[in-house]
Amino acid sequence: MNQKLFDLSGRVAIVTGGTGGIGLGMALGMARAGATIVVAGRDATKNAAAVKEIQAAGAKASAIPVDVLKEESCRTLIGETVKMYGRLDILVNNAGINIRKQPEQYTLAEWHRRKPSSGGHAHRPCCRSQSAPVARRRREPALKWQATDRRCFAVQESQAPTRSLAGI
């Protein structure tokens, strides 16, 4: 792929759930296109491994622990990112959980645990709402990631804040 078509040099991206799977793949792709990556996940060991892999690809990367179901944690994530890098350009709302069994086999506790993060997308408004003030201060177009369970694509926006239409 011609990276000039997707040049993210000088951009800073947060990837929630960026420690594996689709999130890590998106982080690596943006890193290869020149973005600085902030991996945001709950597990410090997985965060560190993801940062190491992104840095091995030649990009600047760091990790900030976050629980996307807690508003204060999202606020800290956005604030620390802006404090470290002076800006925030891209927010990839990818965090979720996966219980590897059929839904009819879930216990009630598993059902309630899964629904807010993956099924109900409760964290997406939390992270987005905390990033909105940063987005409003921008003087240049921002990128947003729109994602569904089948595809992900980037759309350049000319007005901030951007809106997340769906989640992974």
FIROLO-749497 format. One line per field, with one value per residue (C-alpha): x, z, y; residue number from 1. Coordinates in pm, 1 decimal, always signed. Last residue first. Layout:
N
c1	c(X	...)
c3	c(Z	...)
c2	c(Y	...)
seq	c(NUM	...)
% end
This chain:
168
c1	c(-1640.0	-1844.8	-2084.0	-2143.9	-1868.7	-1913.1	-1648.1	-1603.0	-1494.8	-1556.5	-1363.4	-1368.9	-1153.5	-1307.5	-1120.6	-1254.3	-1329.8	-1530.7	-1740.4	-1817.7	-1864.8	-1620.8	-1599.7	-1266.1	-1241.0	-977.3	-955.1	-937.2	-728.4	-772.9	-840.2	-983.0	-1316.2	-1136.4	-977.6	-1317.1	-1471.9	-1214.7	-1394.6	-1728.9	-1576.7	-1425.1	-1752.7	-1976.5	-1782.3	-1767.6	-2135.5	-2107.7	-2410.7	-2290.0	-1919.5	-1849.9	-2183.7	-2319.2	-2030.3	-2025.0	-2404.8	-2414.5	-2121.4	-2294.1	-2617.9	-2423.7	-2363.8	-2452.4	-2729.3	-2470.5	-2254.7	-1907.8	-1583.2	-1660.2	-1507.3	-1452.6	-1443.8	-1211.5	-1198.4	-1281.8	-1007.8	-947.8	-739.8	-591.9	-492.5	-243.4	+40.3	+213.2	+250.7	-5.5	-252.7	-224.0	-245.1	-565.8	-735.1	-654.1	-736.4	-1081.8	-1137.7	-1044.1	-1274.9	-1561.3	-1526.1	-1640.6	-1332.7	-1103.1	-772.1	-398.2	-189.7	+60.4	+331.6	+434.2	+672.4	+699.1	+971.6	+786.6	+977.2	+811.5	+469.8	+573.3	+716.7	+404.2	+187.7	+394.6	+378.0	-0.9	-38.4	+160.5	-26.1	-369.3	-656.6	-595.6	-507.7	-222.2	-112.7	+29.2	+234.0	+128.0	+363.9	+173.0	+349.3	+211.6	-139.6	-117.0	+37.5	-239.0	-507.4	-359.2	-329.8	-697.2	-808.7	-647.8	-428.1	-321.5	-499.5	-822.0	-858.0	-639.2	-532.2	-377.0	-136.9	-67.6	+270.3	+298.5	-36.3	+15.5	-250.9	-219.6	+151.5	+169.8	+121.9	+0.0)
c3	c(+1713.6	+1764.3	+1572.8	+1468.2	+1662.2	+1631.6	+1554.9	+1760.8	+1551.1	+1194.0	+879.6	+922.3	+740.2	+745.0	+847.3	+788.0	+983.1	+865.2	+976.3	+1346.2	+1278.3	+1287.7	+1225.4	+1310.4	+1330.5	+1181.7	+1256.1	+1018.8	+1134.6	+1391.8	+1685.5	+2005.4	+1961.5	+1946.5	+2288.1	+2438.6	+2271.8	+2404.1	+2734.3	+2558.3	+2313.0	+2587.1	+2780.3	+2469.8	+2356.6	+2696.2	+2707.7	+2381.6	+2487.5	+2343.3	+2406.4	+2717.1	+2896.5	+2779.3	+2857.7	+3236.3	+3262.2	+3054.6	+3243.3	+3578.9	+3451.1	+3347.7	+2978.1	+2803.1	+2590.2	+2466.9	+2317.7	+2464.1	+2443.9	+2651.0	+2457.0	+2609.3	+2458.6	+2382.2	+2021.9	+2041.6	+1816.6	+1903.7	+1656.0	+1669.7	+2029.1	+2106.8	+2325.6	+2333.8	+2701.2	+2851.0	+2568.4	+2631.9	+3008.2	+2977.5	+2738.8	+2951.9	+3277.2	+3146.8	+3036.1	+3385.0	+3540.9	+3320.6	+3424.9	+3180.3	+2965.6	+3239.5	+3139.9	+3179.2	+2967.3	+2726.9	+2511.8	+2147.9	+1903.5	+1589.8	+1435.9	+1407.5	+1718.0	+1894.1	+1809.6	+1940.0	+2262.5	+2316.2	+2271.2	+2522.4	+2775.8	+2745.7	+2781.0	+3106.3	+3233.7	+3177.7	+3165.0	+2817.8	+2636.2	+2385.8	+2293.4	+1941.2	+1762.2	+1398.6	+1101.8	+863.1	+1017.1	+1354.0	+1208.4	+1085.7	+1410.8	+1617.5	+1388.2	+1420.7	+1797.0	+1816.6	+1580.7	+1790.1	+2078.7	+2321.3	+2154.6	+2351.9	+2346.6	+2071.2	+2125.0	+1823.6	+1793.9	+1451.2	+1345.1	+1047.4	+974.6	+601.4	+444.6	+73.0	+124.6	+267.8	-79.3	+0.0)
c2	c(-314.0	-5.6	+211.3	+568.3	+741.6	+1113.8	+1368.9	+1680.7	+1851.9	+1964.6	+1880.2	+1506.8	+1254.9	+909.6	+596.7	+249.5	-64.2	-363.9	-661.2	-608.2	-241.5	+43.4	+411.6	+557.8	+930.8	+1151.1	+1518.5	+1812.5	+2108.6	+2385.5	+2156.5	+2304.6	+2121.5	+1786.5	+1837.9	+1925.3	+1616.4	+1365.6	+1301.7	+1261.3	+1015.6	+801.6	+782.4	+765.8	+459.7	+297.0	+199.2	+6.6	-197.6	-525.0	-506.5	-300.9	-277.0	-615.0	-845.1	-815.3	-832.3	-1150.2	-1300.7	-1234.7	-1392.5	-1701.8	-1730.4	-2059.2	-1904.5	-1654.3	-1934.1	-1955.5	-1765.2	-1459.2	-1173.6	-834.3	-489.9	-204.6	-78.9	+289.8	+427.5	+793.2	+993.2	+1341.2	+1405.6	+1681.0	+1802.4	+1464.3	+1375.7	+1618.4	+1551.8	+1177.3	+1223.1	+1426.0	+1181.9	+876.7	+1058.7	+1153.0	+792.9	+667.6	+926.7	+806.8	+443.9	+174.9	+235.2	+108.8	+260.0	+206.1	+442.5	+295.3	+448.2	+442.8	+610.9	+403.5	+187.4	-144.5	-254.8	+40.0	-105.4	-449.6	-303.1	-93.2	-404.4	-602.1	-317.6	-287.9	-665.9	-658.1	-350.7	-510.0	-258.9	-119.2	+200.3	+188.8	+540.9	+544.5	+809.9	+805.1	+754.8	+526.1	+224.5	+337.8	+361.9	+4.0	-117.4	+44.1	-99.6	-447.5	-405.7	-313.0	-590.4	-861.8	-757.8	-486.6	-195.3	-235.9	+139.8	+282.6	+642.8	+814.3	+1106.0	+1256.6	+1399.3	+1166.9	+1002.4	+953.6	+731.8	+795.7	+856.0	+502.2	+348.9	+0.0)
seq	c(168	167	166	165	164	163	162	161	160	159	158	157	156	155	154	153	152	151	150	149	148	147	146	145	144	143	142	141	140	139	138	137	136	135	134	133	132	131	130	129	128	127	126	125	124	123	122	121	120	119	118	117	116	115	114	113	112	111	110	109	108	107	106	105	104	103	102	101	100	99	98	97	96	95	94	93	92	91	90	89	88	87	86	85	84	83	82	81	80	79	78	77	76	75	74	73	72	71	70	69	68	67	66	65	64	63	62	61	60	59	58	57	56	55	54	53	52	51	50	49	48	47	46	45	44	43	42	41	40	39	38	37	36	35	34	33	32	31	30	29	28	27	26	25	24	23	22	21	20	19	18	17	16	15	14	13	12	11	10	9	8	7	6	5	4	3	2	1)
% end
